[in-house]
């Protein structure tokens, strides 16, 4: 099944992640635009899949759910929830390298609350 994302919201989400990793605003924007452009041109190996090389999230809350563990952290002031394997070693207050899977990502429009 193919998942489609609108370019602008995806770019903003990637920009927020790169900024949260410590990049200045202009640099974060340029990195995000370059990564999304790579995906649009069909160079997925050089696209947003590279994001894990830019950020380690500090986990604020972990919630074991049996077959998965929910982890909660902040990216550029935004609350983010992710699912990880229960064997991933997620612990509150510790950094964890996370990778975004486009197959399972849900981007929500702030203005409408709708999934994009």
C-alpha positions in Angstrom: 0.0 0.0 0.0 1.4 3.4 -1.0 1.3 6.3 1.5 1.2 9.8 0.2 2.2 12.9 2.1 1.8 16.6 1.2 5.2 18.2 0.6 4.8 21.3 2.8 3.6 19.6 6.0 6.2 16.9 5.6 9.0 19.5 5.1 7.8 21.4 8.2 7.9 18.2 10.3 11.4 17.3 9.1 12.5 20.9 9.7 11.2 20.7 13.3 13.1 17.4 13.9 16.4 18.9 12.5 16.0 22.1 14.6 15.3 20.0 17.7 18.6 18.3 17.0 20.4 21.6 17.4 20.5 23.1 13.9 19.8 26.8 13.4 16.5 27.7 11.7 17.9 28.4 8.3 20.0 25.3 8.3 17.1 23.1 9.5 14.9 24.4 6.7 17.6 23.8 4.1 18.3 20.3 5.3 14.6 19.4 5.4 14.0 20.8 1.9 17.0 18.9 0.6 15.8 15.6 2.2 12.2 16.0 1.0 13.4 17.0 -2.5 15.6 13.8 -2.7 12.5 11.7 -2.0 10.5 13.6 -4.6 13.2 12.9 -7.1 13.1 9.2 -6.3 16.4 9.1 -4.3 14.8 7.7 -1.2 18.1 6.5 0.2 19.1 10.2 0.5 15.7 11.5 1.6 14.0 11.8 4.9 15.1 8.3 5.9 18.4 10.1 6.7 16.7 11.9 9.6 17.9 9.3 12.2 21.4 10.5 11.5 20.4 13.9 12.8 18.6 13.3 16.0 18.5 11.3 19.2 15.3 11.9 21.2 15.4 12.2 25.0 12.5 10.1 26.1 10.2 11.8 28.6 7.7 9.0 29.1 7.7 5.3 28.2 4.6 3.1 28.3 5.0 -0.6 27.8 1.9 -2.0 26.0 2.9 -5.7 25.6 3.7 -6.1 21.9 5.0 -2.5 21.7 6.2 0.3 23.9 4.9 3.8 23.4 7.6 6.5 23.9 6.8 10.2 24.3 9.3 13.0 23.6 9.4 16.6 22.4 10.7 17.9 19.0 11.1 21.6 18.8 8.4 22.1 21.4 6.0 19.7 19.8 4.8 16.5 21.7 5.6 13.4 19.7 4.5 9.8 20.4 6.2 6.8 18.7 5.9 3.0 18.9 9.1 0.9 19.5 9.8 -2.7 20.1 9.5 -3.7 23.7 13.1 -5.0 23.3 14.4 -1.6 22.2 15.6 -0.7 25.7 13.5 2.5 26.0 13.9 4.2 29.4 12.6 7.6 30.6 15.2 10.3 30.6 17.6 8.5 28.2 18.4 9.4 24.6 17.2 7.0 21.9 17.9 7.1 18.2 14.5 7.0 16.4 13.7 6.5 12.7 10.5 7.7 11.1 8.7 5.1 9.0 6.5 6.8 6.4 4.3 3.7 6.3 3.2 4.4 9.8 3.5 8.2 10.2 0.5 10.4 10.9 0.9 14.1 10.4 -1.9 16.2 11.9 -2.8 19.7 10.7 -2.7 22.1 13.7 -5.5 24.3 12.3 -8.0 21.5 11.6 -6.9 18.6 13.8 -7.2 16.4 10.7 -4.7 13.8 9.6 -2.9 15.1 6.5 
